[in-house]
Amino acid sequence: MPTLIRHIDKIARVKDRDVVFIKFNFMHYLMGHKNVDDIPVRKKILSWLKEHDINIEKCGPGGDSGIIEGYPGDFYIDVPYDLENPTYLKLQEYFEDKDGKQRSEFNPEEVNFCLYPLEYAKKLAYMDEPDYWDNVND
């Protein structure tokens, strides 16, 4: 049965907050992996999240991306973006060095730790209208 994968901006609007997610460079992996579940860095990240009881949800790019592709392996991380939240701080420490840059073991040409601001997601709320996706190509 097909799985409905929500856009990251839709998740931000439903959660009513800024959201963090992992974005994979889909084109990079097309050459070496037939399935997103086979991507080594993705397996590593998912294992760490599971080990720390952090929930995820598969997600697509922002609804306004104009991208139509297969599922690239991206996922929303169900932790509020809050610099006082201990779970977020643990997540940040895992992905970023002390200077706030992505750790070297997470090659930015392959994977990115991202923030999607609610303020931007709200600008795309028109996409939540009942007939929007039915009429997008009209």
Secondary structure, DSSP 8 states (H G I E B T S, - for coil): ------BHHHHHHHHTS-EEEEEE-HHHHHTT-SSGGG-HHHHHHHHHHHHTT--EEE-BS-TTS----S----EEE-S---TT-HHHHHHHHHHB-TTS-B-TTS-TTTEEEEEE-HHHHHTTGGGGSTTHHHHTT-
